[in-house]
Amino acid sequence: MREHGVLHRILLIYKDALKYLKGQKVNNQINIYYIIYNTASIAHRFIENYHQKLEEQYVFPKFSQNTKYIELINTLLNQHNAAYSLTENILYFSSTKNSCHFENTIPLTRLLSSYINMYEPHSAREDTVVFPAFHELVTTEEFKELGERFEKIEEQKFGKAGFKHIVNEVAKLEKVLGIYNLAQFTPIEIILLPE
Protein backbone atom coordinates (compact mmCIF):
# COMPACT_ATOMS: atom_id res chain seq x y z
CA MET A 1 0.00 0.00 0.00
CA ARG A 2 1.74 3.11 -1.27
CA GLU A 3 -0.29 5.22 1.13
CA HIS A 4 2.21 4.25 3.83
CA GLY A 5 4.85 6.19 1.90
CA VAL A 6 2.73 9.33 2.29
CA LEU A 7 2.25 8.53 5.97
CA HIS A 8 6.01 8.20 6.51
CA ARG A 9 6.58 11.57 4.83
CA ILE A 10 3.90 13.11 7.09
CA LEU A 11 5.75 11.67 10.09
CA LEU A 12 9.00 13.23 8.83
CA ILE A 13 7.29 16.62 8.60
CA TYR A 14 5.89 16.20 12.11
CA LYS A 15 9.36 15.27 13.42
CA ASP A 16 10.86 18.38 11.86
CA ALA A 17 7.98 20.51 13.16
CA LEU A 18 8.71 19.22 16.65
CA LYS A 19 12.24 20.63 16.36
CA TYR A 20 10.74 24.09 15.72
CA LEU A 21 8.24 23.76 18.56
CA LYS A 22 11.05 22.73 20.95
CA GLY A 23 13.31 25.57 19.77
CA GLN A 24 15.91 23.19 18.30
CA LYS A 25 15.44 24.83 14.89
CA VAL A 26 14.60 28.45 14.21
CA ASN A 27 13.52 30.12 11.00
CA ASN A 28 11.44 33.26 11.32
CA GLN A 29 10.32 32.89 7.70
CA ILE A 30 8.45 29.67 8.49
CA ASN A 31 5.02 29.66 10.10
CA ILE A 32 5.31 26.25 11.73
CA TYR A 33 1.65 26.26 12.76
CA TYR A 34 0.66 26.65 9.10
CA ILE A 35 2.91 23.71 8.20
CA ILE A 36 1.47 21.54 10.98
CA TYR A 37 -2.12 22.47 10.11
CA ASN A 38 -1.70 21.68 6.42
CA THR A 39 0.11 18.43 7.16
CA ALA A 40 -2.65 17.39 9.56
CA SER A 41 -5.23 18.28 6.90
CA ILE A 42 -3.52 15.88 4.49
CA ALA A 43 -3.35 13.20 7.21
CA HIS A 44 -7.05 13.70 7.92
CA ARG A 45 -8.13 13.49 4.27
CA PHE A 46 -5.73 10.90 2.95
CA ILE A 47 -4.67 8.72 5.88
CA GLU A 48 -7.63 8.69 8.26
CA ASN A 49 -10.58 9.25 5.92
CA TYR A 50 -9.23 7.19 3.02
CA HIS A 51 -6.36 4.79 3.76
CA GLN A 52 -7.59 3.68 7.19
CA LYS A 53 -11.13 3.24 5.84
CA LEU A 54 -9.83 0.92 3.10
CA GLU A 55 -8.02 -1.17 5.69
CA GLU A 56 -11.06 -1.26 7.96
CA GLN A 57 -13.50 -2.15 5.19
CA TYR A 58 -11.46 -4.50 3.00
CA VAL A 59 -8.32 -5.73 4.77
CA PHE A 60 -9.03 -6.20 8.48
CA PRO A 61 -12.30 -8.18 8.02
CA LYS A 62 -10.30 -10.93 6.28
CA PHE A 63 -8.62 -11.60 9.64
CA SER A 64 -11.85 -11.91 11.64
CA GLN A 65 -11.92 -15.74 11.47
CA ASN A 66 -8.26 -16.15 12.44
CA THR A 67 -7.78 -15.95 16.21
CA LYS A 68 -4.03 -15.55 15.71
CA TYR A 69 -4.59 -11.96 14.50
CA ILE A 70 -7.62 -10.79 16.51
CA GLU A 71 -5.62 -8.94 19.17
CA LEU A 72 -3.40 -7.26 16.57
CA ILE A 73 -6.36 -6.17 14.41
CA ASN A 74 -8.21 -4.80 17.46
CA THR A 75 -5.12 -2.82 18.46
CA LEU A 76 -4.75 -1.44 14.93
CA LEU A 77 -8.43 -0.41 14.91
CA ASN A 78 -8.02 1.31 18.29
CA GLN A 79 -4.99 3.13 16.91
CA HIS A 80 -6.99 4.25 13.86
CA ASN A 81 -9.50 5.84 16.23
CA ALA A 82 -6.68 7.40 18.23
CA ALA A 83 -5.11 8.79 15.03
CA TYR A 84 -8.39 10.42 14.10
CA SER A 85 -8.69 12.05 17.54
CA LEU A 86 -5.04 13.14 17.56
CA THR A 87 -5.41 14.76 14.16
CA GLU A 88 -8.60 16.56 15.19
CA ASN A 89 -6.67 18.02 18.13
CA ILE A 90 -3.60 18.84 16.02
CA LEU A 91 -5.88 20.72 13.60
CA TYR A 92 -7.47 22.59 16.50
CA PHE A 93 -4.21 23.65 18.17
CA SER A 94 -2.50 24.62 14.91
CA SER A 95 -5.47 26.48 13.45
CA THR A 96 -5.14 30.19 12.66
CA LYS A 97 -8.38 30.64 14.63
CA ASN A 98 -6.37 30.08 17.80
CA SER A 99 -4.73 33.48 18.07
CA CYS A 100 -2.12 32.68 20.70
CA HIS A 101 -0.01 29.97 19.12
CA PHE A 102 2.65 30.16 21.84
CA GLU A 103 0.21 28.66 24.36
CA ASN A 104 -0.47 25.82 21.90
CA THR A 105 3.18 24.74 21.72
CA ILE A 106 3.02 22.28 24.64
CA PRO A 107 -0.20 20.51 23.56
CA LEU A 108 1.00 20.40 19.94
CA THR A 109 4.33 18.93 21.00
CA ARG A 110 2.54 16.19 22.94
CA LEU A 111 0.06 15.50 20.13
CA LEU A 112 2.68 15.28 17.38
CA SER A 113 4.90 13.08 19.56
CA SER A 114 1.97 10.77 20.31
CA TYR A 115 1.05 10.54 16.63
CA ILE A 116 4.62 9.69 15.62
CA ASN A 117 5.16 7.26 18.52
CA MET A 118 1.98 5.39 17.62
CA TYR A 119 2.13 5.41 13.84
CA GLU A 120 5.76 4.36 13.31
CA PRO A 121 5.24 0.94 14.95
CA HIS A 122 1.65 0.77 13.64
CA SER A 123 2.65 1.04 9.98
CA ALA A 124 5.69 -1.19 10.50
CA ARG A 125 3.48 -3.92 11.95
CA GLU A 126 1.03 -3.61 9.08
CA ASP A 127 3.87 -3.78 6.54
CA THR A 128 5.58 -6.78 8.12
CA VAL A 129 2.67 -8.79 9.56
CA VAL A 130 -0.75 -7.73 8.28
CA PHE A 131 -0.08 -7.18 4.59
CA PRO A 132 2.04 -10.33 4.09
CA ALA A 133 -0.62 -12.39 5.91
CA PHE A 134 -3.34 -10.70 3.87
CA HIS A 135 -1.70 -11.99 0.69
CA GLU A 136 -2.09 -15.50 2.08
CA LEU A 137 -5.76 -14.97 3.00
CA VAL A 138 -6.96 -13.84 -0.43
CA THR A 139 -6.62 -15.38 -3.85
CA THR A 140 -4.61 -13.71 -6.61
CA GLU A 141 -7.89 -12.78 -8.30
CA GLU A 142 -9.33 -11.24 -5.11
CA PHE A 143 -6.14 -9.28 -4.59
CA LYS A 144 -6.22 -7.94 -8.14
CA GLU A 145 -9.92 -7.00 -7.81
CA LEU A 146 -9.22 -5.18 -4.56
CA GLY A 147 -6.37 -3.26 -6.17
CA GLU A 148 -8.68 -2.14 -8.96
CA ARG A 149 -11.41 -1.22 -6.47
CA PHE A 150 -8.92 0.80 -4.41
CA GLU A 151 -7.83 2.68 -7.55
CA LYS A 152 -11.47 3.54 -8.36
CA ILE A 153 -12.16 4.70 -4.80
CA GLU A 154 -8.98 6.81 -4.83
CA GLU A 155 -9.99 8.40 -8.14
CA GLN A 156 -13.49 9.15 -6.83
CA LYS A 157 -12.12 10.78 -3.67
CA PHE A 158 -9.12 12.63 -5.07
CA GLY A 159 -9.49 12.82 -8.87
CA LYS A 160 -7.61 11.12 -11.71
CA ALA A 161 -4.13 11.98 -10.48
CA GLY A 162 -5.19 12.04 -6.83
CA PHE A 163 -2.24 10.20 -5.35
CA LYS A 164 0.21 12.35 -7.31
CA HIS A 165 -1.61 15.48 -6.10
CA ILE A 166 -1.37 14.36 -2.46
CA VAL A 167 2.34 13.57 -2.85
CA ASN A 168 2.86 17.04 -4.39
CA GLU A 169 1.09 18.67 -1.43
CA VAL A 170 3.40 16.84 0.95
CA ALA A 171 6.46 17.77 -1.15
CA LYS A 172 5.53 21.48 -1.00
CA LEU A 173 5.48 21.35 2.79
CA GLU A 174 8.79 19.48 2.84
CA LYS A 175 10.31 22.16 0.60
CA VAL A 176 9.15 24.94 2.94
CA LEU A 177 10.80 23.12 5.85
CA GLY A 178 13.93 22.39 3.82
CA ILE A 179 13.62 18.63 4.19
CA TYR A 180 12.64 17.76 0.62
CA ASN A 181 16.13 17.06 -0.74
CA LEU A 182 16.71 13.38 0.00
CA ALA A 183 20.49 13.70 -0.38
CA GLN A 184 20.73 15.79 2.82
CA PHE A 185 19.93 12.70 4.87
CA THR A 186 22.97 10.80 3.59
CA PRO A 187 25.71 10.73 6.26
CA ILE A 188 28.73 12.78 5.23
CA GLU A 189 31.12 10.78 7.33
CA ILE A 190 30.75 7.18 8.28
CA ILE A 191 32.80 5.97 11.21
CA LEU A 192 34.44 2.68 10.39
CA LEU A 193 34.90 0.04 13.02
CA PRO A 194 38.51 -0.93 13.77
CA GLU A 195 39.73 -4.07 12.06
N, C-alpha and C positions, 0 to 999 in steps of 0.2 A: 504494500500500500504506500504509494508515493506521498500520500498526505503526511506521513511521519517525517518526511524530509522538511516539509513546511513547519511542522511542529518543532523540530530541532532548531530550525532557524529562528523561530519565535523565542525559544528558550535562550538562544545566544543573545538576542536583542534584550531580553529580560535581564540576563546576567550582566550585560554591559550597562543597562539602565541602573542596576543596583549599585554599580561603581559610582555613578553620578549621585545617586541618592545618599550614598555613604561618604561622599566627598573625596573618594579615591581618584576621580577624574573630574576635571573642571573644563567647561567650555561655555562661555557666556552666550555664544551664538546658538546654542542648542536649547530648545525648550523640551526638557526631558519628559515633562508631563504630557506634552503633545505626542511624543514618540511612544510613551507607554500606552496612552489612550488609543492611538491608532493601531498599535500592535495588539492590544486586547480586543479591539473591534474585529480584527482579522481572526484572532483566536475564536471569538464568539461565533462569527459567521461560518468560518471554514472548519475549525476543529470541533467545537461543541455542537453546533447546529447542523453539521453535515457529516464529517468523518465519524464522530462518535455515534451518530444516529445510524449510519450504515452498519457499524459494528454491532450495535444493539439490535437492529432489525434482522440482519442477515448472517452475521458471523457467530455471535454469542449463542443464539438459540440452537445451533448445531451441537453445542456441548452439553445441552440440558439433560441428555440421557446418560452421560458419562460421569459417574461420581468422582472420577479422578480429577476433574477440572472444575467441579461446582464451586469450591471455595475460591479458586482463582478468579473465575468469572464473576462471582458475587463481589469480590474485592475490586475488580476492574469497573464494574457497574457503579459501586459506591464512589470510586475515584472519578468517574465521569460526572456524577452529581456534584462532587466536591469541586471539580474543575469549573463547572458552570457557575457555582456560587462564588468561587474565587474570582472569576472573570467579571462577574457582575459587580463585585466590590472593587476590583481594580479599575473598572470603567468609572465607578462612582468617585473614587478618590483621585483619579487623574483627570477628571472632567474639568473643562474650563468654567463650568458653573460653580465649582468650588473655588471661591476667590483666593483663599489663603492656602496656597499649595504647600508652604513650609510646614504647616501643621499636619499635612497629609503624608509627609515623608516617612514617618515611623510606620503607620499602617500599610503604606504601599511597599515598604521594605519587607515587612512580614508577609504580605500577600504574594509578592513576586517570589520570595524565597520559598514559600509553601508550594506555589505552583511548580517551580523548578524541581524542588525536592520530591514532589509526588510524580511529576510527569516523566522525569528521566528514567526511573526504574519501571514505571508503568509501560512506557513505549518499548523499553528494552525487553520486558517480559512478554509483551505481545509479539515482538519481532522474533524472539527466540523460542517461545513456547506455543503461544496461541496460533499464530499464522502457520507454522510448520505442521502443527496438529490438525489445523483446519484443512490443509491440503489432503490429509489422510482421511478426513471425514466426508469429503465430497468427491464426486466423480470428476473426471476431466471435463466432461460436458457441463456439469453443474458449475464448475469453477469458471469456465468460459462464459456461460450464460450470466453468471453474477458479474463478471468483469464488464460485459456489455451493458448490463442493467446499471451498474455503477457509473459508467460513462454517460448514459442517458440522464441519470439523475443529476450528475455534475453539470451537464450541459443545460438542463432545465433551471438549476439553481444559479449558475454563474455565467451562462452564455457559452457560445461555441469554443472560445479559447479561455474558458474560465480558470482552469488550473494555471495557465501561463499568466493570466491577469493577476491572480493571487500571488504568485511567485514574484511578479514585478512589483507589486505593492510592498512585499517584504523587502525586496532588494532596495527600494527607494529609502526605506527606513534604515537599513543597514548602511547605505551610503551617507545618510545624514550623520549617523554615529561614527562613521569611519571604520566600520568593520566589514565592509563588503569585499574588499580585496583578499581573496583566499590566501595569497602568498604571504601576507603578514603573519600568519599563524605558523609558518614554517620556522623551526628553531634555527637561529643563526649559527649557534655553536653547540655542538653535541659533545658532551663529556664522554670520553672513551674510558672504559674500565681498564685497569692495568692488566697486562698479560701475565 
